Amino acid sequence: MKLHPGLSLFLATGALTLSVVLTGCGGSASAPEPSSTADGAETENVTTPAVQVGDCRVEAASGMPEDAEVVPCDEPHDEEVFHQVTVREEDFSIETVDAYTTECVGEAFTEFVGVAREKSALIVYLIPPTAETWDQPDGRVLSCLLADPAGPVEGTLEGAAR
């Protein structure tokens, strides 16, 4: 089952976006702290912005996922991470990731929102794993996000039943 005919293009675009996020090129990560090696030379600890289930985020003016700001869910926000799944296959492919996307619109969606996706007004979108992240820690996580096409919401969308 496919989410829509252009999913492969969407995943490819998301893959490019996520690869930028995971390489630390996003502007939302805090500045890395220097540390020193055994010979006293300074190095930087690179931090990777990550999304977690329960995160509510305000979309950045850039429109880039890595620039979104995490805020408390009781404040106005544009999106909420409601589910994550780790892709268990050995090798990366768009088709492999595509097979896991149904989890974002199936039972996990229904349990979280309170109605089936087909009857919901909410939008689901993904932050997928990429070939670049595949062999990194947590690099196979597919994140499922909800948004309300009517605009920012206050509070969680859990149990929204719409």
Helices and strands as residue ranges (DSSP letters): H 7-22, E 34-36, E 42-44, E 56-58, G 65-67, E 69-71, E 79-86, H 94-100, H 102-105, H 107-113, G 117-119, E 123-127, E 141-147
